[in-house]
Amino acid sequence: MLFTRTLILILGALSFIIVIGGALYEHAALVPIWASAAPASLAMFQGEYAIVPFRFWMPVHPVTVILLLVALALNWSTDRRKYVLITLVGYLVVLIATFLYFVPELMSIVQSAYSTAIDPDLTARAKTWETMSLIRLAFMLVLAVILLFGLTKSGEPRRRYRSY
């Protein structure tokens, strides 16, 4: 059972770190470009050869949540529980913020009609989105460190002592 507990926790941690890797890639390669001069800079999201980031994001989040939930269940009676629980709750908060603010705002920005003119208001919204998303990413990095610390803890169930 120790092997299974540890394996599922490792898979959950890998999946969580893959989410962070995707976000780091987007913030290094894509966001600075599309947020720089909207709507002209949004061309990468439009047309026949548009990039489609949701093909990555839609499956990776449910897989990560499921792996973390299973890891929490399997490690419930171990010293790893609080690390997995903190990460899972933090991740759920991030996902709620993502679905309430980040996705709707991003869709609103990237679905703007293409124009070679730069809209200062739209560009400001894109820059605000970028800043808020970087804060979200920093929070995720902290959660990843917490989760990885959990892997350093014993996967054996805690012994319960009875006092008579």
C-alpha positions as a printed NumPy array, in Angstrom:
array([[  0.   ,   0.   ,   0.   ],
       [  2.933,   2.342,   0.678],
       [  4.021,   1.95 ,  -2.94 ],
       [  0.527,   2.829,  -4.217],
       [  0.21 ,   5.831,  -1.872],
       [  3.57 ,   7.142,  -2.964],
       [  3.058,   6.455,  -6.669],
       [ -0.295,   8.259,  -6.79 ],
       [  1.146,  11.199,  -4.851],
       [  4.094,  11.372,  -7.265],
       [  1.712,  11.258, -10.252],
       [ -0.414,  14.   ,  -8.662],
       [  2.684,  16.122,  -8.066],
       [  3.872,  15.562, -11.649],
       [  0.483,  16.533, -13.026],
       [  0.388,  19.633, -10.822],
       [  3.873,  20.617, -11.983],
       [  2.845,  20.039, -15.626],
       [  0.062,  22.597, -15.059],
       [  2.679,  25.03 , -13.764],
       [  4.936,  24.238, -16.728],
       [  2.121,  25.065, -19.139],
       [  1.503,  28.352, -17.364],
       [  5.223,  29.198, -17.337],
       [  5.445,  28.471, -21.069],
       [  2.443,  30.657, -21.83 ],
       [  3.793,  33.505, -19.698],
       [  7.227,  33.268, -21.301],
       [  6.226,  32.759, -24.933],
       [  2.628,  33.827, -25.576],
       [  1.177,  36.249, -23.038],
       [  3.759,  39.029, -23.515],
       [  3.   ,  39.003, -27.241],
       [ -0.804,  38.896, -27.192],
       [ -1.037,  41.358, -24.292],
       [  1.308,  43.874, -25.893],
       [ -0.892,  45.678, -28.422],
       [ -4.453,  44.394, -28.465],
       [ -6.342,  43.816, -30.681],
       [ -3.595,  43.718, -33.345],
       [ -1.507,  41.388, -31.158],
       [ -4.383,  38.9  , -30.837],
       [ -4.   ,  37.509, -34.365],
       [ -2.49 ,  34.283, -32.967],
       [ -5.939,  33.365, -31.582],
       [ -7.807,  33.988, -34.817],
       [ -8.025,  32.462, -38.244],
       [ -7.597,  28.969, -39.621],
       [ -4.251,  28.363, -37.891],
       [ -5.059,  29.915, -34.524],
       [ -3.483,  28.473, -31.421],
       [ -5.975,  26.637, -29.209],
       [ -4.635,  26.515, -25.632],
       [ -7.819,  24.991, -24.201],
       [ -6.855,  21.664, -25.812],
       [ -4.168,  21.467, -23.133],
       [ -5.972,  23.179, -20.257],
       [ -9.323,  21.367, -20.461],
       [ -7.992,  17.826, -19.801],
       [ -5.055,  18.664, -17.533],
       [ -7.089,  20.256, -14.724],
       [ -9.538,  17.37 , -14.138],
       [ -6.718,  14.811, -14.293],
       [ -4.729,  16.798, -11.732],
       [ -7.692,  17.234,  -9.387],
       [ -8.538,  13.522,  -9.57 ],
       [ -4.945,  12.487,  -8.887],
       [ -4.71 ,  14.868,  -5.928],
       [ -8.054,  13.647,  -4.537],
       [ -6.946,  10.015,  -4.787],
       [ -3.561,  10.897,  -3.267],
       [ -5.356,  12.635,  -0.395],
       [ -7.607,   9.65 ,   0.211],
       [ -4.723,   7.184,   0.118],
       [ -2.532,   9.34 ,   2.361],
       [ -5.275,  10.437,   4.761],
       [ -3.836,   8.583,   7.754],
       [ -0.227,   9.574,   7.034],
       [  1.943,  12.589,   7.761],
       [  1.483,  13.611,   4.106],
       [ -2.194,  14.474,   4.53 ],
       [ -1.867,  18.155,   5.412],
       [  0.513,  18.844,   2.51 ],
       [ -1.793,  17.235,  -0.035],
       [ -4.854,  18.88 ,   1.532],
       [ -3.303,  22.368,   1.505],
       [ -2.3  ,  21.925,  -2.133],
       [ -5.667,  20.551,  -3.198],
       [ -7.665,  23.297,  -1.459],
       [ -5.325,  25.974,  -2.849],
       [ -5.622,  24.502,  -6.329],
       [ -9.419,  24.449,  -6.095],
       [ -9.336,  28.139,  -5.097],
       [ -7.149,  28.822,  -8.144],
       [ -9.551,  26.898, -10.391],
       [-12.546,  28.819,  -9.042],
       [-10.748,  32.127,  -9.706],
       [ -9.78 ,  30.845, -13.134],
       [-13.351,  30.009, -14.102],
       [-14.862,  33.135, -12.543],
       [-12.333,  35.707, -13.779],
       [ -9.43 ,  34.461, -15.883],
       [-11.255,  32.41 , -18.527],
       [-14.142,  34.859, -19.098],
       [-11.802,  37.858, -19.229],
       [ -9.372,  36.076, -21.542],
       [-12.206,  35.021, -23.87 ],
       [-13.523,  38.571, -23.898],
       [-10.095,  39.937, -24.793],
       [ -9.028,  37.378, -27.422],
       [-12.388,  37.33 , -29.181],
       [-12.153,  41.049, -29.898],
       [-12.451,  41.887, -33.573],
       [ -9.081,  42.041, -35.291],
       [ -7.781,  45.478, -36.099],
       [ -4.353,  46.857, -36.874],
       [ -5.122,  49.752, -34.553],
       [ -4.126,  49.399, -30.92 ],
       [ -6.912,  49.855, -28.376],
       [ -5.357,  51.296, -25.193],
       [ -8.269,  50.118, -23.023],
       [ -8.142,  46.568, -24.369],
       [ -4.345,  46.502, -24.013],
       [ -4.681,  47.71 , -20.403],
       [ -7.171,  44.907, -19.69 ],
       [ -4.746,  42.406, -21.227],
       [ -1.896,  43.729, -19.077],
       [ -4.078,  43.524, -15.948],
       [ -4.964,  39.935, -16.852],
       [ -1.262,  39.179, -17.299],
       [ -0.344,  40.652, -13.908],
       [ -3.147,  38.819, -12.109],
       [ -2.191,  35.596, -13.868],
       [  1.427,  35.965, -12.726],
       [  0.185,  36.305,  -9.142],
       [ -1.88 ,  33.15 ,  -9.652],
       [  1.204,  31.382, -11.031],
       [  3.33 ,  32.431,  -8.036],
       [  0.66 ,  31.014,  -5.708],
       [  0.727,  27.753,  -7.685],
       [  4.514,  27.575,  -7.321],
       [  4.156,  27.895,  -3.54 ],
       [  1.547,  25.123,  -3.589],
       [  3.914,  22.91 ,  -5.619],
       [  6.662,  23.348,  -3.033],
       [  4.212,  22.435,  -0.274],
       [  3.12 ,  19.333,  -2.205],
       [  6.72 ,  18.277,  -2.803],
       [  7.48 ,  18.672,   0.901],
       [  4.668,  16.2  ,   1.464],
       [  6.641,  13.621,  -0.474],
       [  9.417,  13.894,   2.112],
       [  7.042,  12.748,   4.868],
       [  6.321,   9.181,   5.837],
       [  3.75 ,   7.337,   3.791],
       [  3.13 ,   4.904,   6.618],
       [ -0.091,   5.336,   8.607],
       [  0.336,   7.213,  11.884],
       [  0.116,   5.016,  14.924],
       [ -2.691,   5.798,  17.247],
       [ -1.967,   5.403,  20.909],
       [ -4.748,   4.865,  23.384],
       [ -4.467,   6.131,  26.89 ],
       [ -6.246,   4.187,  29.57 ]])
